[in-house]
Amino acid sequence: MSTQRFNGLSFDIDLGDFSVHVKKFSLEITDNSAIAKRNGKPSGYVLGDCEASGEIVVFRDGLKAFTAAAKEAGSFQEMATFDINSYAKVGDDELKIEAFDCKIKLSSLLDIDETSTDETEFSLPYDVTGSDFVKIDGVPYAPTDDDEETSS
């Protein structure tokens, strides 16, 4: 068994129809499930609503790919949602995380520091808007619409 572990160099990121090299990529889930209480005491749990968002940080070449997609759509705000697929493979271990129907926004478009020698980077926050939400190794994080209909 391999002792190598995943790190930032292990991942490939596909954004809809194109791949882009990212400096940084994050995906955070907010799950509002909670403890149910009866007479002030814990009595099981209730499923809550979920949301997910993150940020893609790219260099100029990555921004060019987004700009081309935005130009084709008419503007950045008119860009269609896209799925984000991140994959990593180290030895015999694989990790796949998918986020569905992500809507991109722009943030930190310029942050110029004349004393810095770092390459300019651009932050692109996004929200997950799809009902398929997020899957981890093919397993949905939240019940799908089909699951909710069959359990009612």
C-alpha positions in Angstrom: 0.0 0.0 0.0 1.3 3.4 -0.9 2.1 5.9 1.8 1.8 8.9 -0.5 -1.1 11.2 0.3 -3.2 13.7 -1.6 -2.0 17.3 -1.8 -2.7 20.2 -4.1 -0.5 18.8 -6.8 -2.7 15.7 -7.0 -5.8 17.3 -8.3 -7.1 18.1 -11.8 -10.1 20.5 -12.1 -12.6 20.4 -14.9 -15.0 23.4 -15.1 -17.8 22.5 -17.4 -16.4 22.1 -20.9 -12.9 23.2 -20.1 -10.0 22.4 -17.8 -8.1 25.1 -16.0 -5.0 25.2 -13.9 -6.0 26.7 -10.6 -3.7 28.2 -7.9 -6.3 27.4 -5.3 -9.7 25.8 -5.2 -12.2 25.5 -2.3 -15.6 24.0 -1.8 -17.5 24.4 1.5 -20.8 22.9 2.5 -23.2 24.4 5.0 -25.5 21.8 6.4 -28.3 23.1 8.7 -29.3 19.7 10.0 -29.9 20.0 13.7 -30.7 18.1 16.9 -34.4 17.7 17.5 -35.6 18.5 21.0 -38.6 17.4 22.9 -39.3 19.0 26.3 -35.9 20.7 26.1 -34.0 17.4 25.7 -32.4 15.9 22.6 -34.8 13.6 20.8 -33.1 12.6 17.5 -32.3 14.9 14.6 -33.9 16.7 11.7 -32.4 17.2 8.3 -31.8 20.8 7.4 -31.3 22.7 4.2 -27.9 22.6 2.6 -25.9 25.0 0.5 -22.4 25.0 -0.9 -20.0 27.6 -2.3 -16.3 28.0 -2.9 -13.7 30.0 -4.7 -11.4 29.3 -7.7 -8.2 31.3 -7.7 -6.5 31.5 -11.1 -3.6 33.2 -12.8 -4.0 35.3 -16.0 -4.3 32.2 -18.3 -7.2 30.9 -16.2 -9.0 34.2 -16.3 -8.6 34.2 -20.1 -10.5 30.9 -20.2 -13.3 32.4 -18.1 -13.3 35.6 -20.2 -13.7 33.6 -23.4 -16.7 31.7 -21.9 -18.2 35.0 -20.7 -17.7 36.6 -24.1 -19.5 33.7 -25.8 -22.4 34.1 -23.3 -22.6 37.9 -23.6 -21.3 38.8 -20.2 -19.9 37.2 -17.0 -23.3 37.4 -15.4 -24.9 35.6 -18.4 -22.5 32.7 -18.2 -24.4 29.4 -17.9 -23.9 27.3 -14.8 -21.4 24.5 -15.1 -20.3 21.4 -13.2 -17.0 21.3 -11.3 -15.2 18.0 -11.2 -12.1 17.6 -9.2 -10.1 14.4 -9.4 -7.0 13.1 -7.6 -5.2 9.8 -7.9 -2.3 8.7 -5.8 -1.1 5.1 -6.0 -4.2 3.0 -5.8 -6.3 5.6 -4.1 -8.6 7.9 -6.0 -10.8 10.9 -4.9 -13.6 12.5 -7.0 -15.6 15.5 -5.8 -18.3 17.0 -8.0 -20.3 20.2 -7.6 -23.3 20.7 -9.9 -24.6 23.7 -11.7 -22.1 26.2 -10.3 -22.7 29.9 -10.8 -19.5 32.0 -11.0 -19.0 35.5 -9.8 -16.0 37.8 -9.8 -14.2 39.1 -6.7 -10.8 40.5 -6.0 -10.5 41.4 -9.6 -7.3 43.4 -9.0 -5.1 43.6 -5.9 -1.9 45.3 -7.1 1.1 45.5 -4.8 4.1 47.1 -6.4 6.4 45.6 -3.8 5.3 42.0 -4.6 7.0 39.7 -7.1 4.1 37.2 -7.0 2.2 36.6 -10.1 -1.2 38.4 -10.3 -4.1 36.2 -9.4 -7.9 36.5 -9.8 -10.5 35.1 -7.4 -13.7 33.7 -8.8 -16.3 32.8 -6.1 -19.1 30.5 -7.0 -22.3 29.0 -5.6 -23.6 25.5 -6.1 -27.1 25.8 -7.6 -27.9 22.3 -8.8 -30.3 19.9 -7.2 -27.7 17.2 -7.6 -25.7 19.4 -5.2 -22.4 17.7 -4.3 -21.1 14.2 -4.7 -18.1 12.6 -3.0 -16.8 9.6 -4.8 -20.1 9.3 -6.6 -22.2 9.4 -3.3 -24.6 12.3 -2.9 -24.0 14.6 0.1 -27.8 15.3 0.4 -30.8 13.2 -0.5 -31.7 13.6 -4.2 -35.1 14.8 -5.3 -35.9 11.1 -6.1 -34.9 10.0 -2.6 -37.2 12.7 -1.1 -40.2 11.5 -3.2 -39.8 7.8 -2.2 -39.4 8.5 1.5 -42.5 10.7 1.7 
